[in-house]
Amino acid sequence: MTSLLTPRLHLVPFEDDHLAGLNAMNSDIEVMRYLGGKPQSLAETQASIDRVKARWQQYGYSWWSFFDRSSGQLVGAGCIQPTFAPRSTLPEIGWRLRRDHWGQGLASEAARRMARFAMDQLSMPVIEAVCAKDNLASAQVMQRLGMRFRGLERWDDEEGVFYEMTAQEWARSPARVKALEESVPEENASHRPPTK
C-alpha cells in the first residue's frame, strides 16, 4: 500500500487506527451533506475502513486518510477507487475535508498528488469525478485539476455532475506541472503520522 506526501499533507491508506479521526469527520452533517446527506455512525466508518483495506489488497489503490504534516491530525480523506458497473467502469478520484480545513487549498493539493499517482505511477488512461449539482466547491477542484465537464448523469439516486480527464489531458495540465513542483522527497516514507 502506497503512502503519498504533499507539502502539507501525508496521505496514508486507511487503517483501523484512523477510525476516530475518520468518524469525527464523517459524522459531521455538513461534511456529509453531498455524500449521502446523513452522518456516519462509528460502525459504518469501521465498515468503510474494512472495505477500503480489502480494495487496497485487491487493486493496489483505494482511499487515503489525509494527515496534516505539521500537527499530525487527520484532516480529510480521498481516493482513487474503482467505480463499479452499471454506473461506470472508470476509476474515480474523490476527496472530503474536515470542515475546519475548508477553503485552504488542501483538496486541490491532495487531488493533484492522487491524480499524479493514478496517471503517472499507475498509468491509468482516464479518471472521472462526480459531485452533486450544487457542490460548487468540489466542482472547482475538478476544474483546477484540469478535468473536463462530461455532463449530468445518474449518480446513485440523483443526478450528478461528472468530470473526466484522460492521461493526455493530464500530461498537458498545469496541475501536473504544479504536482511535480510540489514533489516531496521520501515519497513512501515508512514513518507514520500520529493519529489524532
Phi, psi and omega in degrees: 000140191254122170269150181231152178238144168234175179306325184246349189231150170244115181266117186239128177307142182311136175224162183301326183281005171271357189306309184298315181293318178295318182290326176300322178285312187286347177268000177275117184300329179289322176297321185270004185309317181258008184237057181103338172079007179219150180295153181263136177284166177301318180296322178293321177295318178297320178297323178292322176299316180298317179297316182295318179300320178294322180290325174302317180293321184282316189252336184086010175199156178180231184262143172245150163271141178261119176252132173294124185290336181275323183258339185079003182280146173283119187241356181181187178205155179199171188210156151241115186222153174295144171250130189262143176302154008274355184295312183192166173237009180274145173297145184245140172254140181204168184200159168206152182229151170301143187302323182286002176243012175291152172076016181249005180081008183290324179297317179294320179297314179292319181298320178299317182289321179292321177296320177298319176299314182295312188275315187271330183260320180265353179056041176290136181283337181200148171228156178233165175215153182217147174211165175295154186300327182262011177271074186294326182297317180291320178298324179293325176297317178300317180295316179296332178287344181099012180283152183255133178297125181260329179141180175267126182222166179293131179226102186054245184258015181215181177265133181243160176265119185252136173236156173212166180209129176273166178299324179293319178294321177297319182299331181263356187283135172302334178295326178293318178302315180295320179299320178291323177295331181273004181307136181243133179300162178056053184307320182256043180308135184280344181294147182250139177289154174296146179261123182226000000 
